[in-house]
Amino acid sequence: MTYYFGSGPYCYSNSFAMMMGEHAPATAVLETLTGSPFGMQYLGGGIDTFFFDPYAWDPAEGFANVLAATGWTSETASGGDAEAALDRLRAALAYGPVWIGPVEMGHLRHQPGMTGPIGADHYVVVLEADDETVLMHDPQGHPYVAMPTTPFMRAWAKETVGYGEPYSMRWGFTRVEEVDEVTALHRGLPEAATWLAGKDLPAPPGSLANGDAAEALAALADDGLKPGLRGHLAHFAVRVGARRLDDGARSLRRAGHETAAAVMTRQARLVGGLQYPVIAKDDAAVARGLRELATTYPELSAALATSFGS
């Protein structure tokens, strides 16, 4: 079995790993414990887009499981106005780096091509901040990058990001227990896997989960994908979705859940296999892949029920 290692949009897991430092688990473990590989969703209510992650999921919903399973704690805060948030950030920086997000990626002008909001979420680790400049590690490929404070605060307000609270931050990451990666997976996978069945969290009207989401996207592909949706799938959703599933399969296998891992490996191959036809505008192939993907969610549910009794 050859698993993927390489670049990709893994901003919050990479940022978590930076905060944990030399004792950080692998990003594959961190990502899986958030629950992200366990499902697919269509967000309705005017958002009208698709993600290869669970219904009503956002990264913050899985962070408590990550910390508990790996033996860490942290402080967290959000809200208020920009002035209060900057003061809070400066105070926290006295104790070390601060994990920031979600932010609006389009306001991060150090990234090539970013000139304004694009509705894309992102996470960074801030190292220093004053009235003029914010210094950060941006896991999009920019270590020790500095940018003016004003546009950074605009990004942190996340007015064009559809989830999370403005000015959200975590700091004071403290390792309270030494936990190896396999033990962390045994601890945290049962909770992470509950995302496949859905949680009682708010979602926009008309949102869909798992096979229903895959079938809905397949129906759109039947009619030809619109340019905006094609770009979202090509540049972000397929790439991160396939990697999450590959990491999820690896994590399940490491914890001894071979049947569930085999199903998730198949899902990873199906989602990764969408990349070329999306780019090539072979929408019939996109639709076929998605309809096959739709059949795998009941299989994964059954395998996880056997593993975890849920």
PASEBA-1860 file (N, C-alpha, C; in nm, 3 decimals):
! residues 310
1> MTYYFGSG> 0.084/-0.119/0.000/0.000/0.000/0.000/0.088/0.125/0.000 ~ 0.072/0.210/-0.100/0.149/0.334/-0.108/0.058/0.452/-0.078 ~ 0.088/0.524/0.029/0.007/0.638/0.069/0.068/0.767/0.015 ~ -0.015/0.868/0.008/0.027/0.997/-0.048/0.106/1.078/0.054 ~ 0.217/1.134/0.009/0.289/1.239/0.081/0.317/1.349/-0.019 ~ 0.291/1.474/0.019/0.318/1.583/-0.073/0.240/1.706/-0.036 ~ 0.237/1.799/-0.128/0.171/1.927/-0.102/0.020/1.913/-0.114 ~ -0.050/2.014/-0.065/-0.195/2.015/-0.072/-0.252/2.109/0.032
9> PYCYSNSF> -0.380/2.143/0.020/-0.443/2.239/0.113/-0.481/2.174/0.246 ~ -0.384/2.166/0.335/-0.403/2.105/0.468/-0.373/2.209/0.575 ~ -0.433/2.327/0.563/-0.386/2.441/0.641/-0.406/2.424/0.790 ~ -0.523/2.375/0.835/-0.545/2.371/0.980/-0.468/2.257/1.045 ~ -0.454/2.144/0.977/-0.375/2.035/1.034/-0.227/2.072/1.039 ~ -0.176/2.134/0.933/-0.038/2.179/0.935/-0.017/2.285/1.043 ~ -0.113/2.373/1.060/-0.100/2.476/1.164/-0.104/2.414/1.303 ~ -0.191/2.313/1.323/-0.193/2.243/1.451/-0.057/2.178/1.478
17> AMMMGEHA> 0.000/2.116/1.375/0.129/2.050/1.391/0.236/2.152/1.430 ~ 0.231/2.272/1.371/0.328/2.375/1.408/0.312/2.414/1.555 ~ 0.189/2.424/1.603/0.167/2.462/1.742/0.217/2.353/1.838 ~ 0.208/2.227/1.797/0.250/2.117/1.883/0.401/2.093/1.878 ~ 0.466/2.145/1.774/0.611/2.139/1.767/0.665/1.999/1.751 ~ 0.774/1.970/1.820/0.845/1.844/1.801/0.764/1.723/1.845 ~ 0.661/1.743/1.926/0.579/1.633/1.974/0.451/1.614/1.891 ~ 0.441/1.685/1.780/0.318/1.678/1.699/0.301/1.541/1.634
25> PATAVLET> 0.180/1.485/1.639/0.153/1.366/1.558/0.158/1.402/1.410 ~ 0.161/1.301/1.326/0.157/1.323/1.181/0.029/1.397/1.143 ~ 0.038/1.480/1.039/-0.082/1.552/0.995/-0.191/1.456/0.951 ~ -0.154/1.338/0.901/-0.257/1.239/0.865/-0.341/1.201/0.986 ~ -0.276/1.188/1.102/-0.348/1.154/1.225/-0.435/1.272/1.268 ~ -0.378/1.392/1.269/-0.453/1.510/1.310/-0.576/1.528/1.222 ~ -0.557/1.520/1.092/-0.668/1.541/0.998/-0.778/1.439/1.021 ~ -0.741/1.313/1.034/-0.841/1.208/1.051/-0.920/1.227/1.179
33> LTGSPFGM> -0.853/1.265/1.287/-0.921/1.280/1.415/-1.019/1.396/1.417 ~ -1.006/1.492/1.325/-1.109/1.597/1.315/-1.240/1.543/1.261 ~ -1.236/1.424/1.199/-1.356/1.367/1.137/-1.371/1.398/0.990 ~ -1.279/1.473/0.932/-1.300/1.522/0.796/-1.316/1.414/0.689 ~ -1.253/1.294/0.701/-1.269/1.198/0.592/-1.404/1.127/0.589 ~ -1.486/1.144/0.692/-1.603/1.059/0.709/-1.729/1.122/0.651 ~ -1.732/1.136/0.518/-1.855/1.183/0.456/-1.833/1.281/0.342 ~ -1.944/1.326/0.287/-1.948/1.426/0.179/-2.069/1.513/0.206
41> QYLGGGID> -2.061/1.640/0.168/-2.176/1.727/0.189/-2.197/1.824/0.073 ~ -2.324/1.853/0.051/-2.366/1.964/-0.033/-2.425/2.070/0.058 ~ -2.375/2.192/0.048/-2.427/2.303/0.127/-2.522/2.383/0.040 ~ -2.650/2.384/0.079/-2.751/2.461/0.006/-2.764/2.601/0.061 ~ -2.886/2.653/0.056/-2.915/2.783/0.115/-2.840/2.899/0.055 ~ -2.808/2.890/-0.075/-2.736/2.999/-0.140/-2.587/2.979/-0.146 ~ -2.533/2.888/-0.061/-2.390/2.858/-0.070/-2.366/2.769/-0.192 ~ -2.449/2.666/-0.205/-2.456/2.584/-0.326/-2.320/2.532/-0.373
49> TFFFDPYA> -2.254/2.459/-0.286/-2.129/2.397/-0.327/-2.109/2.267/-0.252 ~ -2.007/2.193/-0.291/-1.985/2.057/-0.244/-1.847/2.045/-0.181 ~ -1.840/1.963/-0.077/-1.713/1.933/-0.011/-1.708/1.785/0.021 ~ -1.590/1.728/0.011/-1.571/1.588/0.051/-1.534/1.585/0.198 ~ -1.629/1.625/0.279/-1.620/1.617/0.426/-1.761/1.604/0.479 ~ -1.780/1.574/0.608/-1.912/1.536/0.657/-2.015/1.649/0.657 ~ -2.139/1.609/0.659/-2.253/1.700/0.667/-2.241/1.787/0.792 ~ -2.254/1.918/0.774/-2.252/2.018/0.882/-2.117/2.028/0.952
57> WDPAEGFA> -2.013/1.971/0.890/-1.880/1.971/0.951/-1.807/2.102/0.925 ~ -1.730/2.147/1.023/-1.626/2.245/0.999/-1.509/2.209/1.089 ~ -1.388/2.254/1.059/-1.272/2.207/1.133/-1.284/2.223/1.284 ~ -1.337/2.338/1.329/-1.343/2.364/1.473/-1.424/2.259/1.548 ~ -1.521/2.197/1.480/-1.605/2.098/1.546/-1.527/1.971/1.583 ~ -1.412/1.950/1.516/-1.335/1.829/1.544/-1.213/1.851/1.630 ~ -1.185/1.977/1.666/-1.059/2.004/1.736/-1.056/1.948/1.877 ~ -1.169/1.948/1.947/-1.171/1.893/2.083/-1.131/1.746/2.081
65> NVLAATGW> -1.177/1.672/1.981/-1.141/1.531/1.970/-0.992/1.514/1.943 ~ -0.936/1.600/1.858/-0.793/1.594/1.829/-0.712/1.612/1.958 ~ -0.745/1.716/2.034/-0.669/1.746/2.155/-0.683/1.635/2.259 ~ -0.806/1.589/2.282/-0.828/1.486/2.383/-0.757/1.356/2.346 ~ -0.764/1.318/2.219/-0.705/1.191/2.178/-0.554/1.194/2.181 ~ -0.494/1.310/2.154/-0.348/1.318/2.146/-0.282/1.364/2.275 ~ -0.363/1.402/2.376/-0.306/1.438/2.504/-0.263/1.583/2.516 ~ -0.338/1.672/2.454/-0.304/1.814/2.456/-0.423/1.896/2.506
73> TSETASGG> -0.393/2.017/2.554/-0.496/2.117/2.582/-0.456/2.248/2.516 ~ -0.551/2.339/2.504/-0.521/2.474/2.454/-0.626/2.570/2.505 ~ -0.595/2.696/2.496/-0.690/2.802/2.524/-0.753/2.847/2.393 ~ -0.875/2.895/2.398/-0.942/2.941/2.277/-1.027/3.063/2.306 ~ -1.040/3.149/2.206/-1.123/3.268/2.219/-1.165/3.313/2.080 ~ -1.273/3.391/2.074/-1.322/3.443/1.947/-1.414/3.560/1.974 ~ -1.453/3.628/1.867/-1.551/3.736/1.876/-1.493/3.870/1.915 ~ -1.583/3.965/1.939/-1.541/4.100/1.971/-1.512/4.179/1.845
81> DAEAALDR> -1.456/4.299/1.864/-1.422/4.381/1.748/-1.274/4.367/1.717 ~ -1.230/4.433/1.609/-1.093/4.417/1.563/-0.993/4.465/1.666 ~ -1.021/4.577/1.732/-0.928/4.631/1.831/-0.910/4.535/1.948 ~ -1.021/4.483/1.998/-1.013/4.388/2.109/-0.941/4.260/2.067 ~ -0.967/4.215/1.944/-0.904/4.092/1.895/-0.753/4.110/1.883 ~ -0.709/4.225/1.833/-0.566/4.248/1.820/-0.500/4.255/1.958 ~ -0.567/4.318/2.053/-0.514/4.321/2.190/-0.503/4.180/2.247 ~ -0.605/4.099/2.223/-0.605/3.961/2.272/-0.492/3.881/2.208
89> LRAALAYG> -0.471/3.903/2.079/-0.363/3.834/2.008/-0.227/3.872/2.066 ~ -0.205/4.001/2.088/-0.078/4.045/2.143/-0.053/3.984/2.281 ~ -0.156/3.979/2.363/-0.142/3.922/2.497/-0.106/3.774/2.489 ~ -0.170/3.702/2.399/-0.143/3.559/2.386/-0.004/3.535/2.331 ~ 0.043/3.621/2.242/0.176/3.603/2.183/0.287/3.612/2.286 ~ 0.260/3.672/2.401/0.360/3.677/2.507/0.396/3.537/2.556 ~ 0.309/3.438/2.530/0.332/3.302/2.576/0.373/3.208/2.462 ~ 0.380/3.260/2.338/0.420/3.178/2.226/0.332/3.201/2.104
97> PVWIGPVE> 0.350/3.122/1.999/0.273/3.138/1.876/0.123/3.120/1.900 ~ 0.044/3.175/1.807/-0.102/3.169/1.817/-0.159/3.115/1.686 ~ -0.246/3.019/1.699/-0.315/2.955/1.586/-0.438/3.038/1.553 ~ -0.451/3.078/1.428/-0.553/3.174/1.386/-0.639/3.114/1.275 ~ -0.771/3.128/1.287/-0.857/3.088/1.178/-0.997/3.051/1.224 ~ -1.091/3.050/1.130/-1.066/3.071/0.988/-1.045/3.218/0.953 ~ -0.966/3.239/0.848/-0.950/3.371/0.789/-0.991/3.363/0.642 ~ -1.021/3.478/0.584/-1.052/3.486/0.441/-0.921/3.490/0.363
105> MGHLRHQP> -0.895/3.384/0.288/-0.768/3.372/0.217/-0.746/3.486/0.117 ~ -0.854/3.534/0.058/-0.839/3.637/-0.045/-0.781/3.767/0.004 ~ -0.785/3.790/0.136/-0.726/3.912/0.192/-0.579/3.894/0.229 ~ -0.525/3.774/0.215/-0.384/3.749/0.246/-0.301/3.785/0.124 ~ -0.265/3.912/0.113/-0.207/3.965/-0.010/-0.065/3.914/-0.038 ~ -0.003/3.846/0.058/0.128/3.787/0.029/0.115/3.665/-0.061 ~ -0.004/3.608/-0.072/-0.024/3.494/-0.161/-0.047/3.545/-0.303 ~ 0.027/3.494/-0.401/0.012/3.542/-0.538/-0.132/3.534/-0.587
113> GMTGPIGA> -0.177/3.640/-0.651/-0.310/3.643/-0.711/-0.421/3.681/-0.619 ~ -0.394/3.704/-0.491/-0.500/3.738/-0.396/-0.516/3.890/-0.391 ~ -0.633/3.934/-0.435/-0.660/4.078/-0.441/-0.788/4.116/-0.369 ~ -0.859/4.021/-0.312/-0.984/4.050/-0.243/-1.052/3.920/-0.207 ~ -1.164/3.926/-0.136/-1.228/3.805/-0.085/-1.271/3.708/-0.195 ~ -1.249/3.580/-0.168/-1.288/3.475/-0.262/-1.376/3.370/-0.194 ~ -1.411/3.393/-0.065/-1.496/3.298/0.006/-1.424/3.171/0.045 ~ -1.291/3.176/0.056/-1.212/3.058/0.091/-1.155/3.073/0.231
121> DHYVVVLE> -1.169/2.968/0.312/-1.117/2.971/0.448/-0.971/2.929/0.451 ~ -0.901/2.971/0.557/-0.760/2.939/0.570/-0.722/2.950/0.717 ~ -0.608/2.891/0.753/-0.556/2.894/0.890/-0.406/2.922/0.886 ~ -0.357/2.999/0.982/-0.216/3.035/0.989/-0.171/3.032/1.134 ~ -0.039/3.039/1.155/0.020/3.051/1.288/0.091/3.185/1.296 ~ 0.044/3.271/1.386/0.103/3.404/1.402/0.216/3.398/1.503 ~ 0.326/3.463/1.468/0.446/3.464/1.551/0.466/3.597/1.623 ~ 0.434/3.707/1.556/0.449/3.841/1.612/0.340/3.929/1.552
129> ADDETVLM> 0.301/4.033/1.626/0.200/4.126/1.574/0.213/4.259/1.646 ~ 0.202/4.369/1.569/0.190/4.503/1.626/0.095/4.583/1.539 ~ 0.090/4.714/1.557/-0.005/4.796/1.483/0.023/4.797/1.333 ~ 0.145/4.767/1.296/0.185/4.781/1.155/0.193/4.648/1.081 ~ 0.243/4.544/1.148/0.280/4.422/1.077/0.245/4.298/1.157 ~ 0.203/4.195/1.085/0.183/4.061/1.144/0.281/3.966/1.077 ~ 0.358/3.894/1.159/0.452/3.793/1.109/0.392/3.656/1.136 ~ 0.394/3.569/1.035/0.326/3.440/1.048/0.397/3.332/0.970
137> HDPQGHPY> 0.365/3.208/1.004/0.390/3.092/0.919/0.257/3.061/0.850 ~ 0.254/3.076/0.719/0.137/3.043/0.640/0.160/2.908/0.575 ~ 0.085/2.802/0.613/0.111/2.669/0.561/0.080/2.652/0.413 ~ 0.034/2.757/0.348/0.015/2.753/0.204/0.150/2.759/0.132 ~ 0.258/2.766/0.207/0.391/2.765/0.146/0.470/2.890/0.175 ~ 0.438/2.960/0.286/0.503/3.088/0.315/0.548/3.094/0.461 ~ 0.666/3.038/0.495/0.718/3.054/0.631/0.768/3.195/0.654 ~ 0.754/3.243/0.775/0.804/3.375/0.816/0.761/3.486/0.720
145> VAMPTTPF> 0.636/3.485/0.681/0.587/3.590/0.592/0.525/3.701/0.676 ~ 0.551/3.826/0.637/0.494/3.941/0.706/0.396/4.012/0.613 ~ 0.289/4.065/0.672/0.194/4.144/0.595/0.142/4.255/0.684 ~ 0.088/4.363/0.623/0.035/4.472/0.705/-0.080/4.426/0.793 ~ -0.089/4.484/0.910/-0.189/4.443/1.008/-0.331/4.469/0.961 ~ -0.355/4.580/0.891/-0.492/4.614/0.853/-0.556/4.507/0.763 ~ -0.493/4.465/0.654/-0.557/4.359/0.575/-0.560/4.225/0.647 ~ -0.463/4.200/0.736/-0.470/4.077/0.814/-0.596/4.075/0.901
153> MRAWAKET> -0.624/4.188/0.966/-0.743/4.193/1.051/-0.869/4.179/0.968 ~ -0.867/4.231/0.846/-0.982/4.215/0.756/-1.001/4.067/0.724 ~ -0.890/3.997/0.699/-0.900/3.854/0.672/-0.954/3.779/0.793 ~ -0.907/3.818/0.913/-0.945/3.749/1.036/-1.091/3.773/1.072 ~ -1.148/3.883/1.025/-1.291/3.908/1.048/-1.379/3.807/0.975 ~ -1.324/3.742/0.874/-1.385/3.632/0.795/-1.529/3.659/0.754 ~ -1.556/3.782/0.711/-1.693/3.818/0.674/-1.745/3.738/0.556 ~ -1.658/3.689/0.470/-1.700/3.615/0.351/-1.672/3.466/0.362
161> VGYGEPYS> -1.643/3.417/0.483/-1.628/3.274/0.508/-1.756/3.226/0.576 ~ -1.812/3.118/0.526/-1.947/3.078/0.567/-1.958/3.000/0.695 ~ -1.855/2.992/0.776/-1.866/2.920/0.902/-1.768/2.983/1.001 ~ -1.782/2.944/1.127/-1.688/2.988/1.230/-1.719/3.126/1.283 ~ -1.648/3.164/1.389/-1.663/3.293/1.453/-1.550/3.386/1.410 ~ -1.578/3.517/1.402/-1.469/3.609/1.370/-1.364/3.612/1.481 ~ -1.243/3.636/1.440/-1.130/3.654/1.533/-1.109/3.532/1.623 ~ -1.126/3.413/1.566/-1.104/3.290/1.643/-0.954/3.260/1.652
169> MRWGFTRV> -0.911/3.215/1.770/-0.770/3.186/1.792/-0.755/3.080/1.899 ~ -0.643/3.008/1.893/-0.604/2.912/1.995/-0.458/2.938/2.032 ~ -0.427/2.922/2.158/-0.291/2.943/2.204/-0.269/2.860/2.331 ~ -0.150/2.867/2.383/-0.121/2.791/2.506/-0.132/2.642/2.487 ~ -0.088/2.591/2.373/-0.092/2.447/2.350/0.002/2.378/2.451 ~ -0.054/2.286/2.528/0.021/2.221/2.635/0.003/2.071/2.626 ~ 0.113/2.000/2.623/0.108/1.853/2.620/0.094/1.803/2.763 ~ -0.020/1.747/2.794/-0.047/1.703/2.932/-0.029/1.553/2.949
177> EEVDEVTA> -0.009/1.482/2.838/0.006/1.336/2.844/0.082/1.290/2.721 ~ 0.175/1.199/2.738/0.246/1.142/2.624/0.162/1.031/2.563 ~ 0.120/1.052/2.439/0.033/0.957/2.370/0.093/0.926/2.234 ~ 0.121/0.801/2.206/0.173/0.766/2.073/0.060/0.770/1.972 ~ 0.095/0.771/1.845/-0.005/0.793/1.740/-0.109/0.681/1.734 ~ -0.068/0.557/1.748/-0.165/0.447/1.740/-0.263/0.454/1.858 ~ -0.212/0.486/1.976/-0.303/0.503/2.090/-0.399/0.617/2.067 ~ -0.349/0.728/2.012/-0.436/0.841/1.980/-0.546/0.801/1.883
185> LHRGLPEA> -0.511/0.719/1.785/-0.612/0.672/1.689/-0.715/0.582/1.756 ~ -0.669/0.491/1.841/-0.765/0.406/1.914/-0.860/0.492/1.998 ~ -0.807/0.596/2.060/-0.890/0.683/2.142/-0.988/0.765/2.059 ~ -0.939/0.823/1.950/-1.015/0.926/1.881/-1.095/0.883/1.760 ~ -1.062/0.768/1.701/-1.134/0.726/1.581/-1.283/0.700/1.604 ~ -1.325/0.639/1.715/-1.469/0.618/1.731/-1.550/0.748/1.725 ~ -1.500/0.854/1.788/-1.570/0.983/1.782/-1.560/1.043/1.643 ~ -1.443/1.037/1.581/-1.428/1.092/1.446/-1.524/1.025/1.349
193> ATWLAGKD> -1.540/0.892/1.363/-1.624/0.818/1.269/-1.772/0.848/1.284 ~ -1.814/0.904/1.399/-1.956/0.936/1.415/-2.002/1.044/1.318 ~ -1.909/1.117/1.260/-1.947/1.220/1.163/-2.017/1.162/1.041 ~ -1.988/1.037/1.007/-2.049/0.978/0.887/-2.201/0.973/0.899 ~ -2.250/0.946/1.019/-2.395/0.936/1.041/-2.461/1.073/1.057 ~ -2.381/1.179/1.066/-2.436/1.313/1.082/-2.449/1.349/1.229 ~ -2.441/1.479/1.254/-2.456/1.531/1.389/-2.564/1.638/1.388 ~ -2.621/1.661/1.504/-2.729/1.759/1.518/-2.671/1.900/1.522
201> LPAPPGSL> -2.623/1.944/1.406/-2.563/2.076/1.392/-2.635/2.151/1.281 ~ -2.642/2.283/1.288/-2.713/2.358/1.185/-2.645/2.348/1.049 ~ -2.725/2.339/0.947/-2.676/2.339/0.809/-2.773/2.422/0.725 ~ -2.726/2.482/0.618/-2.815/2.562/0.533/-2.930/2.478/0.479 ~ -3.045/2.540/0.455/-3.159/2.464/0.401/-3.124/2.398/0.268 ~ -3.172/2.276/0.253/-3.148/2.203/0.130/-3.016/2.130/0.125 ~ -2.939/2.134/0.233/-2.810/2.065/0.235/-2.830/1.913/0.230 ~ -2.731/1.843/0.177/-2.739/1.698/0.159/-2.611/1.631/0.209
209> ANGDAAEA> -2.624/1.503/0.244/-2.510/1.430/0.299/-2.478/1.308/0.215 ~ -2.351/1.276/0.209/-2.299/1.148/0.163/-2.350/1.109/0.025 ~ -2.416/0.993/0.012/-2.460/0.949/-0.119/-2.554/1.046/-0.186 ~ -2.642/1.110/-0.110/-2.734/1.209/-0.169/-2.656/1.327/-0.226 ~ -2.550/1.369/-0.156/-2.467/1.478/-0.206/-2.394/1.436/-0.334 ~ -2.341/1.313/-0.334/-2.271/1.265/-0.453/-2.365/1.255/-0.572 ~ -2.486/1.206/-0.550/-2.584/1.196/-0.659/-2.623/1.335/-0.710 ~ -2.636/1.432/-0.618/-2.671/1.567/-0.660/-2.561/1.628/-0.747
217> LAALADDG> -2.436/1.607/-0.710/-2.326/1.658/-0.791/-2.318/1.585/-0.925 ~ -2.347/1.455/-0.924/-2.350/1.380/-1.050/-2.456/1.436/-1.144 ~ -2.572/1.473/-1.089/-2.679/1.529/-1.173/-2.635/1.660/-1.236 ~ -2.561/1.741/-1.161/-2.509/1.865/-1.218/-2.407/1.836/-1.328 ~ -2.325/1.733/-1.307/-2.229/1.695/-1.409/-2.298/1.646/-1.536 ~ -2.413/1.579/-1.520/-2.489/1.535/-1.637/-2.523/1.651/-1.729 ~ -2.549/1.767/-1.669/-2.586/1.885/-1.747/-2.467/1.972/-1.783 ~ -2.348/1.932/-1.739/-2.227/2.012/-1.762/-2.198/2.101/-1.643
225> LKPGLRGH> -2.083/2.083/-1.581/-2.048/2.161/-1.463/-2.029/2.308/-1.499 ~ -2.085/2.394/-1.415/-2.066/2.538/-1.434/-1.922/2.576/-1.401 ~ -1.870/2.683/-1.461/-1.728/2.718/-1.442/-1.688/2.735/-1.295 ~ -1.771/2.801/-1.215/-1.734/2.823/-1.075/-1.723/2.693/-0.998 ~ -1.818/2.602/-1.019/-1.814/2.473/-0.951/-1.697/2.390/-1.002 ~ -1.672/2.394/-1.131/-1.558/2.319/-1.185/-1.428/2.368/-1.122 ~ -1.413/2.500/-1.111/-1.292/2.554/-1.051/-1.277/2.514/-0.906 ~ -1.387/2.516/-0.831/-1.384/2.475/-0.691/-1.341/2.330/-0.678
233> LAHFAVRV> -1.395/2.243/-0.761/-1.359/2.102/-0.756/-1.213/2.082/-0.797 ~ -1.170/2.149/-0.902/-1.037/2.126/-0.957/-0.927/2.180/-0.868 ~ -0.949/2.298/-0.811/-0.843/2.365/-0.736/-0.842/2.329/-0.588 ~ -0.955/2.282/-0.535/-0.960/2.257/-0.392/-1.027/2.125/-0.355 ~ -1.156/2.111/-0.384/-1.236/2.006/-0.320/-1.187/1.865/-0.352 ~ -1.154/1.836/-0.477/-1.109/1.701/-0.512/-0.972/1.674/-0.450 ~ -0.882/1.772/-0.459/-0.746/1.752/-0.405/-0.749/1.721/-0.257 ~ -0.817/1.806/-0.181/-0.816/1.785/-0.036/-0.901/1.665/0.002
241> GARRLDDG> -1.008/1.640/-0.073/-1.094/1.526/-0.042/-1.022/1.394/-0.059 ~ -0.948/1.380/-0.168/-0.876/1.255/-0.191/-0.767/1.235/-0.086 ~ -0.700/1.343/-0.049/-0.595/1.330/0.052/-0.653/1.294/0.189 ~ -0.763/1.358/0.226/-0.827/1.323/0.353/-0.862/1.175/0.358 ~ -0.919/1.126/0.250/-0.960/0.986/0.247/-0.841/0.892/0.251 ~ -0.733/0.927/0.183/-0.613/0.846/0.188/-0.556/0.844/0.330 ~ -0.553/0.960/0.395/-0.506/0.965/0.533/-0.600/0.892/0.628 ~ -0.731/0.904/0.602/-0.827/0.832/0.685/-0.811/0.681/0.673
249> ARSLRRAG> -0.790/0.633/0.551/-0.769/0.490/0.530/-0.643/0.442/0.601 ~ -0.537/0.521/0.590/-0.412/0.488/0.657/-0.431/0.479/0.809 ~ -0.505/0.576/0.863/-0.527/0.579/1.008/-0.613/0.462/1.053 ~ -0.718/0.432/0.980/-0.801/0.317/1.014/-0.720/0.188/1.010 ~ -0.635/0.176/0.910/-0.555/0.054/0.897/-0.456/0.043/1.012 ~ -0.395/0.154/1.050/-0.299/0.151/1.162/-0.367/0.108/1.292 ~ -0.495/0.141/1.305/-0.568/0.105/1.427/-0.633/-0.033/1.419 ~ -0.611/-0.103/1.308/-0.660/-0.239/1.296/-0.797/-0.255/1.233
257> HETAAAVM> -0.851/-0.149/1.174/-0.986/-0.155/1.116/-0.975/-0.174/0.964 ~ -0.934/-0.291/0.924/-0.897/-0.317/0.786/-1.015/-0.306/0.689 ~ -1.133/-0.355/0.728/-1.247/-0.351/0.637/-1.288/-0.207/0.608 ~ -1.299/-0.125/0.712/-1.332/0.016/0.692/-1.223/0.086/0.613 ~ -1.097/0.051/0.640/-0.986/0.113/0.566/-0.994/0.080/0.418 ~ -1.032/-0.043/0.385/-1.041/-0.082/0.244/-1.149/-0.003/0.172 ~ -1.262/0.019/0.239/-1.368/0.100/0.178/-1.319/0.243/0.158 ~ -1.252/0.299/0.257/-1.206/0.437/0.245/-1.097/0.451/0.139
265> TRQARLVG> -1.013/0.350/0.123/-0.916/0.353/0.014/-0.986/0.358/-0.121 ~ -1.092/0.280/-0.134/-1.170/0.286/-0.259/-1.228/0.425/-0.279 ~ -1.279/0.487/-0.172/-1.330/0.623/-0.183/-1.220/0.719/-0.226 ~ -1.101/0.704/-0.169/-0.990/0.792/-0.206/-0.958/0.779/-0.355 ~ -0.959/0.658/-0.405/-0.931/0.637/-0.548/-1.040/0.699/-0.634 ~ -1.165/0.687/-0.593/-1.274/0.743/-0.671/-1.269/0.896/-0.672 ~ -1.246/0.956/-0.555/-1.241/1.102/-0.551/-1.118/1.153/-0.625 ~ -1.002/1.093/-0.599/-0.882/1.134/-0.672/-0.898/1.116/-0.822
273> GLQYPVIA> -0.973/1.014/-0.862/-0.995/0.989/-1.004/-1.083/1.091/-1.073 ~ -1.144/1.181/-0.996/-1.225/1.286/-1.057/-1.140/1.401/-1.112 ~ -1.015/1.413/-1.067/-0.937/1.532/-1.099/-0.919/1.551/-1.250 ~ -0.873/1.449/-1.320/-0.850/1.467/-1.463/-0.980/1.493/-1.540 ~ -1.086/1.414/-1.521/-1.208/1.445/-1.596/-1.268/1.581/-1.563 ~ -1.252/1.629/-1.439/-1.299/1.765/-1.408/-1.223/1.866/-1.492 ~ -1.090/1.853/-1.498/-1.007/1.945/-1.575/-1.036/1.931/-1.725 ~ -1.049/1.805/-1.772/-1.068/1.778/-1.914/-1.211/1.803/-1.962
281> KDDAAVAR> -1.299/1.839/-1.868/-1.441/1.862/-1.898/-1.510/1.736/-1.951 ~ -1.464/1.621/-1.904/-1.530/1.495/-1.933/-1.634/1.471/-1.824 ~ -1.744/1.544/-1.832/-1.841/1.543/-1.724/-1.918/1.412/-1.713 ~ -1.924/1.336/-1.822/-1.986/1.204/-1.813/-1.904/1.113/-1.721 ~ -1.770/1.122/-1.731/-1.684/1.043/-1.642/-1.695/1.093/-1.499 ~ -1.707/1.224/-1.480/-1.727/1.279/-1.346/-1.853/1.221/-1.284 ~ -1.962/1.220/-1.361/-2.089/1.169/-1.310/-2.079/1.021/-1.275 ~ -2.012/0.943/-1.359/-1.997/0.799/-1.331/-1.920/0.777/-1.201
289> GLRELATT> -1.811/0.850/-1.183/-1.732/0.835/-1.063/-1.809/0.871/-0.938 ~ -1.887/0.978/-0.947/-1.965/1.021/-0.831/-2.075/0.921/-0.797 ~ -2.136/0.863/-0.895/-2.243/0.766/-0.868/-2.185/0.638/-0.807 ~ -2.064/0.602/-0.847/-2.000/0.488/-0.782/-1.962/0.525/-0.638 ~ -1.914/0.648/-0.620/-1.881/0.694/-0.485/-2.003/0.689/-0.394 ~ -2.120/0.725/-0.447/-2.242/0.728/-0.367/-2.271/0.591/-0.304 ~ -2.236/0.484/-0.372/-2.265/0.350/-0.321/-2.174/0.311/-0.206 ~ -2.063/0.382/-0.188/-1.966/0.341/-0.086/-2.002/0.387/0.054
297> YPELSAAL> -2.087/0.488/0.068/-2.115/0.539/0.203/-2.190/0.439/0.290 ~ -2.291/0.367/0.239/-2.350/0.260/0.322/-2.248/0.150/0.357 ~ -2.158/0.119/0.264/-2.056/0.019/0.291/-1.965/0.065/0.406 ~ -1.925/0.191/0.400/-1.839/0.244/0.507/-1.913/0.246/0.639 ~ -2.039/0.284/0.637/-2.119/0.287/0.759/-2.125/0.149/0.823 ~ -2.149/0.046/0.741/-2.157/-0.090/0.793/-2.022/-0.135/0.851 ~ -1.914/-0.101/0.782/-1.781/-0.140/0.830/-1.747/-0.070/0.961 ~ -1.783/0.057/0.973/-1.756/0.130/1.096/-1.842/0.079/1.211
305> ATSFGS> -1.965/0.039/1.180/-2.051/-0.018/1.284/-1.990/-0.145/1.341 ~ -1.930/-0.225/1.255/-1.863/-0.345/1.301/-1.742/-0.311/1.387 ~ -1.669/-0.206/1.345/-1.548/-0.167/1.418/-1.579/-0.104/1.553 ~ -1.678/-0.015/1.554/-1.700/0.067/1.671/-1.837/0.047/1.739 ~ -1.918/-0.041/1.682/-2.048/-0.068/1.742/-2.144/0.047/1.737 ~ -2.132/0.130/1.632/-2.220/0.247/1.620/-2.308/0.234/1.499
END
